[in-house]
Amino acid sequence: MKFPHNTIERTAPHAWGQMVGVAALFFVAFGSIHYIHFRFMQVDVVLFSAVLDGMLATLLTGLILFTHHFFSPIQFGEKILLTIICALTGYTLALSIPAVIDRSLSFYILEKLQQRGGGILLDRMPEVFIQEYMKEHHLVDVRMTEQLEAGTVVVRDGCVRLTPWGDSIATASRFYRLHFLPTRRLLMGTYSAALVDPFKSDEGGKDYTCK
């Protein structure tokens, strides 16, 4: 039984330039949509909005890919795969660039060191995190907004409470932390399991819980 071996041989060489064009088109679309969205429009949550930008760029790219004659050498199945790749790339970009820079304490440390002339005393770093990082990045406001928009918490009568969805996520997160995070993680020169169960040293009895 003979297979139509000439299909790949015929399609691949002619479609290579078009596939590169798809990639270029997606990156231009994502970059343009993302810039306009973040600079000139309202953004509720950075991560969700960036993912939305990736979806819009994928839809635009897919529309042009399936309708423009320039991409006709690409087979239908390949167009489907390229559209899926664009969607995954958009999601990856959303997580890797705007969300990381917006959330990352590591980037903040570098920026803060630069702001302070290149150096900060090691024993004063906790002071920087508590008194400057929390305030400058509006950390509580940002993270609470994210949770409210995600539907994991609600605020009732001045009390922040988990929703069933939030409780499920917390359970899954706790399970993963206890069973899959590294038990010998390097922390300032010492390998420790402290972050596997960060609540272990909690003595309880706090007065901030809701009645």
C-alpha positions as CSV (number, residue, x, y, z in Angstrom):
1,M,0.0,0.0,0.0
2,K,1.4,3.3,-1.0
3,F,0.9,6.5,0.9
4,P,0.7,9.9,-0.7
5,H,4.3,10.7,0.2
6,N,4.4,13.7,-2.1
7,T,1.9,15.6,0.0
8,I,4.5,16.6,2.7
9,E,7.2,17.1,0.1
10,R,4.9,19.4,-1.9
11,T,3.5,21.3,1.1
12,A,6.4,21.9,3.4
13,P,8.8,23.7,1.1
14,H,6.1,26.1,-0.3
15,A,4.4,26.6,3.1
16,W,7.5,27.4,5.1
17,G,7.5,31.1,4.3
18,Q,3.8,31.3,5.1
19,M,4.3,29.6,8.5
20,V,6.9,32.1,9.4
21,G,4.5,34.8,8.2
22,V,1.9,33.4,10.6
23,A,4.3,33.7,13.5
24,A,5.2,37.2,12.6
25,L,1.5,38.1,12.2
26,F,0.7,36.7,15.6
27,F,3.5,38.6,17.4
28,V,2.6,41.9,15.7
29,A,-1.1,41.3,16.5
30,F,-0.4,40.4,20.1
31,G,2.1,43.3,20.6
32,S,-0.3,45.8,19.1
33,I,-3.4,44.7,21.0
34,H,-1.5,44.3,24.3
35,Y,0.0,47.8,24.0
36,I,-3.2,49.5,23.1
37,H,-5.1,47.6,25.8
38,F,-2.7,48.3,28.7
39,R,-1.8,51.8,27.8
40,F,-5.1,53.3,26.8
41,M,-7.9,51.1,28.2
42,Q,-9.1,49.9,31.6
43,V,-7.4,46.8,33.0
44,D,-9.0,44.9,35.9
45,V,-6.4,42.2,36.4
46,V,-3.1,42.1,34.6
47,L,-2.9,38.4,34.1
48,F,-6.5,37.9,32.9
49,S,-6.3,40.9,30.6
50,A,-3.0,39.7,29.1
51,V,-4.5,36.3,28.5
52,L,-7.5,38.0,26.8
53,D,-5.0,39.9,24.6
54,G,-3.5,36.6,23.6
55,M,-6.9,35.2,22.7
56,L,-7.8,38.2,20.6
57,A,-4.5,38.0,18.8
58,T,-5.1,34.3,18.1
59,L,-8.6,35.0,16.7
60,L,-7.3,37.8,14.5
61,T,-4.4,35.6,13.3
62,G,-6.7,32.7,12.7
63,L,-9.1,34.8,10.8
64,I,-6.4,36.0,8.4
65,L,-4.8,32.6,8.2
66,F,-8.0,30.9,7.1
67,T,-9.2,33.6,4.7
68,H,-6.2,35.3,3.1
69,H,-4.9,33.7,-0.1
70,F,-1.3,34.3,0.9
71,F,-1.6,31.4,3.4
72,S,-3.4,29.0,0.9
73,P,-0.3,26.7,0.6
74,I,-0.7,25.7,4.2
75,Q,-2.9,22.7,4.7
76,F,-6.2,22.9,6.7
77,G,-4.9,20.6,9.4
78,E,-1.7,22.7,9.7
79,K,-3.8,25.9,10.0
80,I,-5.6,24.3,13.0
81,L,-2.3,23.4,14.6
82,L,-0.9,26.8,14.0
83,T,-3.9,28.4,15.6
84,I,-3.5,26.2,18.7
85,I,0.2,27.1,18.8
86,C,-0.7,30.8,18.7
87,A,-3.2,30.4,21.6
88,L,-0.6,28.6,23.7
89,T,2.1,31.2,22.8
90,G,-0.3,34.0,23.8
91,Y,-0.9,32.3,27.1
92,T,2.8,31.8,27.7
93,L,3.6,35.4,26.8
94,A,0.9,36.6,29.2
95,L,2.3,34.6,32.1
96,S,6.0,35.2,31.3
97,I,6.1,38.9,30.7
98,P,3.4,41.2,32.1
99,A,2.2,38.9,34.9
100,V,5.7,38.1,36.0
101,I,6.9,41.7,36.0
102,D,3.7,42.8,37.8
103,R,3.9,40.1,40.5
104,S,7.5,39.3,40.9
105,L,9.2,40.2,44.1
106,S,12.5,39.2,42.5
107,F,12.2,42.0,39.9
108,Y,11.2,44.4,42.7
109,I,14.4,43.6,44.6
110,L,16.5,44.4,41.5
111,E,14.6,47.6,40.8
112,K,14.8,48.6,44.5
113,L,18.6,48.0,44.6
114,Q,19.0,50.1,41.5
115,Q,16.8,52.9,43.0
116,R,18.9,52.9,46.2
117,G,22.2,53.3,44.3
118,G,23.0,49.6,43.9
119,G,23.1,48.3,47.4
120,I,21.0,47.7,50.5
121,L,22.0,46.2,53.9
122,L,21.0,42.5,54.0
123,D,19.6,42.8,57.6
124,R,17.4,45.7,56.4
125,M,15.7,43.8,53.5
126,P,12.7,42.7,55.6
127,E,12.1,46.4,56.4
128,V,12.1,47.1,52.6
129,F,9.6,44.4,51.9
130,I,7.2,45.3,54.7
131,Q,7.4,49.1,54.7
132,E,8.1,49.8,51.0
133,Y,7.1,46.9,48.8
134,M,3.7,46.5,50.3
135,K,3.0,50.2,50.0
136,E,4.6,51.0,46.7
137,H,3.0,48.1,44.8
138,H,-0.4,48.4,46.6
139,L,0.1,44.7,47.2
140,V,-3.0,44.1,49.3
141,D,-5.3,46.0,46.9
142,V,-3.9,44.3,43.9
143,R,-4.1,40.7,45.2
144,M,-7.5,41.2,46.7
145,T,-8.8,42.6,43.4
146,E,-7.4,39.5,41.6
147,Q,-9.2,37.2,44.0
148,L,-12.4,39.1,43.8
149,E,-12.3,39.1,40.0
150,A,-11.5,35.4,40.0
151,G,-14.4,34.6,42.2
152,T,-12.3,32.9,44.9
153,V,-13.3,35.3,47.7
154,V,-16.1,37.6,48.6
155,V,-16.3,40.5,51.0
156,R,-19.3,40.6,53.3
157,D,-19.7,43.0,56.2
158,G,-16.0,43.8,56.2
159,C,-15.0,40.1,56.2
160,V,-13.1,38.4,53.4
161,R,-14.5,34.9,53.0
162,L,-13.6,32.0,50.7
163,T,-16.1,30.9,48.1
164,P,-16.6,27.2,47.3
165,W,-14.4,27.7,44.3
166,G,-11.7,29.4,46.3
167,D,-11.9,26.7,48.9
168,S,-11.3,24.0,46.3
169,I,-8.3,25.9,44.9
170,A,-6.8,26.4,48.4
171,T,-7.2,22.6,49.0
172,A,-5.5,21.7,45.8
173,S,-2.8,24.3,46.4
174,R,-2.2,23.0,49.9
175,F,-2.0,19.4,48.7
176,Y,0.5,20.2,46.0
177,R,2.6,22.3,48.4
178,L,2.8,19.5,51.0
179,H,3.5,16.7,48.6
180,F,5.3,18.1,45.6
181,L,7.3,21.2,46.5
182,P,11.0,20.6,47.1
183,T,11.9,19.4,50.6
184,R,15.6,20.5,50.3
185,R,15.3,24.0,48.9
186,L,18.2,26.5,49.1
187,L,17.3,29.5,51.3
188,M,20.2,31.9,52.0
189,G,22.9,29.2,52.0
190,T,20.9,26.5,53.8
191,Y,18.7,23.7,52.3
192,S,15.4,23.7,54.1
193,A,11.8,22.3,53.9
194,A,10.4,25.5,55.5
195,L,8.3,26.4,52.6
196,V,6.6,23.0,52.2
197,D,4.5,23.8,55.3
198,P,4.8,27.5,56.1
199,F,1.9,27.3,58.5
200,K,3.7,24.8,60.7
201,S,5.0,27.4,63.1
202,D,1.7,29.2,63.4
203,E,0.6,29.4,67.0
204,G,-3.0,30.3,66.2
205,G,-5.1,32.5,68.4
206,K,-5.2,35.5,66.0
207,D,-7.8,38.2,66.6
208,Y,-8.4,39.0,63.0
209,T,-10.6,36.1,62.1
210,C,-14.3,36.7,61.3
211,K,-16.9,35.6,63.8
